[in-house]
Amino acid sequence: MSSSTEAKGGRSAQLKHTGLRPGWTTGACATGAATAAYTALLTGDFPDPVTITLPKGQTPAFALAAEELTGSSAMAGIVKDAGDDPDVTHGALVRATVRRLPAGSGVVFKAGPGVGTITRPGLPLPVGEPAVNPVPRQMMRDHVAAVARQHGDGGDVEITVSVDNGEEIARSTWNPRLGIVGGLSILGTTGIVVPYSCSAWIDSIRRGVDVARAAGRTHVAGCTGSTSEKTVVAAYGLPEDALLDMGDFAGAVLKYVRRHPVDRLTICGGFAKLSKLAAGHLDLHSARSQVDKGFLAELARRGGADESLASEVANANTGLAALQSCTAAGVPLGDLVAVAARDEALSVLRGAPVAVDVICIDRAGAIVGRSTVR
């Protein structure tokens, strides 16, 4: 049969919801594409839209954005719709190419252009495997089996998953640091992207801990950004695979390290952000927690501030202004915040065998507060 490629408009089915619109994971898109491609390989026709069943029973339908059929293989592509989530893969074209294998081969996965390959231990797949995570793999196996039963086939196929421009998009993800080279990971545990859940970022934190442990790292650092990473590297000489891009998710780091301990955890970030951790906040994003200047004033009192200075701290415009006032008066507010943040981290760790220290920096990366290791 001659090959053909056709781009089509359309949108994926939507879940019933209120508020922000949910979307679909790359794993769900790859499953839809593989299902459509395998069906076309057996019947000569692409189901469009193609309907799949997600792990929790939802049945979204995806329009095909690309399709191609030859005598030995079929390819279908679906544009990822991440809903209202600011996902870097929103709008990416996820393709699956399916070809027959000898009887008894089962389902074999390959990484096409834009999909990465595992190069370091510690991830949920062996080194050398394409970065198609276990749940999307199982979803594709289940759908291949269902199509095979419907059409009397053995279901022995190779599925090559690719993402247009995936290698470029992956530079904005954790993949290079985790040892996933050549492109993106095909992710998803439910098939659904919940807007602003930041589940992909939190999952990357967990995988970062796993990779560090597998590499034998005993000291890791949770950093709020690139400046704090540079500070930690200068202070301790930690290698890249020991650095966790924590962002605002201090709680995600602490809770995962509690279950998967390392000998030592350094937390490094801006003074204002870490003052939130010191005050008991585990999500440091400005939309979800604020600098508590009353709390800073109380810390300043403990450090020797008189009531005039404490009042100045409580009424400061910013956390940095409060820090500057205390520094001028010889009150070590930065150190006090670092110690309080360390103690809060230890309380979250609940006795896990992890020693913790905290470094607070200013916007230029200068250390303005530091705790001892405890």
Secondary structure, 3 states (H helix, E strand, C coil): CCCCCCCCCCCCCCCCCCCCCCEECHHHHHHHHHHHHHHHHHHCCCCCCEECCCCCCCCCEECCCEEEECCCEEEEEEECCCCCCCCCCCCCEEEEEEEECCCCCCEEEEECCEECEECCCCCCCCCCCECECHHHHHHHHHHHHHHHHHHCCCCCEEEEEEECCHHHHHCCCCHHHHCEECEECECCCCCEECCCCCHHHHHHHHHHHHHHHHCCCCEEEEECCHHHHHHHHHHHCCCHHHEEECCCEHHHHHHHHHHCCCCEEEEEEEHHHHHHHHCCCCECCCCCCCCCHHHHHHHHHHCCCCHHHHHHHHCCCCHHHHHHHHHHCCCCHHHHHHHHHHHHHHHHHCCCCCEEEEEEECCCCCEEEECCCC
